[in-house]
Structure formats: structure tokens, C-alpha cells
């Protein structure tokens, strides 16, 4: 498995992470591995936008129906 080395980590950040690991009954390595896995599982904004761009565009409502609904809503005022 690959290793990751983090240099110049603020001691306060290290303490917070170590405390969180301890509260879960995990080593710091186990805690950071699970947190990094969670981060990696979430798509980035560019990834989301790319996925959305690949979806076919087919609105469930026609433009005419949208305009009619707006006009109906305005008429009820």
C-alpha cells in the first residue's frame, strides 16, 4: 500500500485529529485512512459538473407548460 507523509502539520491540528481518533477507539492512522477514504468517495465540483454535462437534456416539463404555469400564478395574485 502507498504511504503518505504530511510535513509541517500544525501541532494543534495534530492534537485535534489524535483526539478524534481516540474518541473513536482508533489509531491516528486508522482514523486518517477512514477520513481520506470518505474524502475520496465524494466527487469534486468539476467531477459533478462533468457528470451532469453527460446527462441527456430532456425536461420533464415543456417550455410552454412552464410559461402557462407562470402566467397562471401571476393571474392568481
C-alpha positions in Angstrom: 0.0 0.0 0.0 1.2 3.5 -0.7 2.2 5.8 2.2 1.5 9.5 2.7 3.8 11.8 4.6 2.5 15.2 5.8 5.2 17.7 6.7 4.8 20.9 8.8 1.5 20.0 10.3 0.4 22.5 12.9 0.6 20.8 16.3 -2.9 22.0 17.1 -4.3 20.2 14.1 -2.4 17.1 15.0 -3.8 17.2 18.6 -7.4 17.6 17.3 -7.0 14.7 14.9 -5.4 12.5 17.5 -8.3 13.3 20.0 -10.9 12.5 17.3 -9.1 9.2 16.6 -9.0 8.3 20.3 -12.7 9.1 20.8 -13.5 6.6 18.1 -11.1 4.0 19.6 -8.9 4.2 16.6 -5.2 4.8 16.0 -4.5 8.1 14.2 -3.5 6.1 11.1 -6.9 4.3 11.1 -8.8 7.5 11.6 -7.0 9.4 8.9 -7.3 6.4 6.5 -11.1 6.4 7.0 -11.4 10.2 6.7 -9.3 10.2 3.5 -11.4 7.4 2.1 -14.5 9.5 2.8 -13.0 12.5 1.1 -12.0 10.4 -2.0 -15.6 9.0 -2.2 -17.1 12.4 -2.7 -17.0 13.9 -6.2 -15.4 17.3 -6.7 -17.4 20.1 -8.2 -15.7 19.7 -11.6 -16.5 16.0 -11.5 -20.1 16.7 -10.7 -20.4 19.2 -13.4 -18.8 16.8 -15.9 -21.3 14.1 -14.9 -24.2 16.5 -15.3 -22.9 17.5 -18.7 -23.0 13.9 -19.8 -26.7 13.5 -18.9 -29.2 13.8 -21.7 -31.2 17.0 -21.6 -34.9 16.2 -21.7 -37.0 18.4 -19.5 -40.0 16.7 -17.9 -42.0 19.9 -18.4 -42.3 21.6 -21.8 -41.4 25.3 -22.1 -45.0 26.0 -22.9 -46.2 24.4 -19.7 -43.7 26.4 -17.7 -44.9 29.7 -19.3 -48.5 28.7 -18.7 -47.8 28.0 -15.0 -46.0 31.3 -14.6 -49.0 33.2 -16.2 -51.5 31.3 -14.1 -49.5 32.1 -10.9 -49.4 35.8 -11.9 -53.1 35.8 -12.6 -53.9 34.5 -9.1 -52.2 37.5 -7.4 
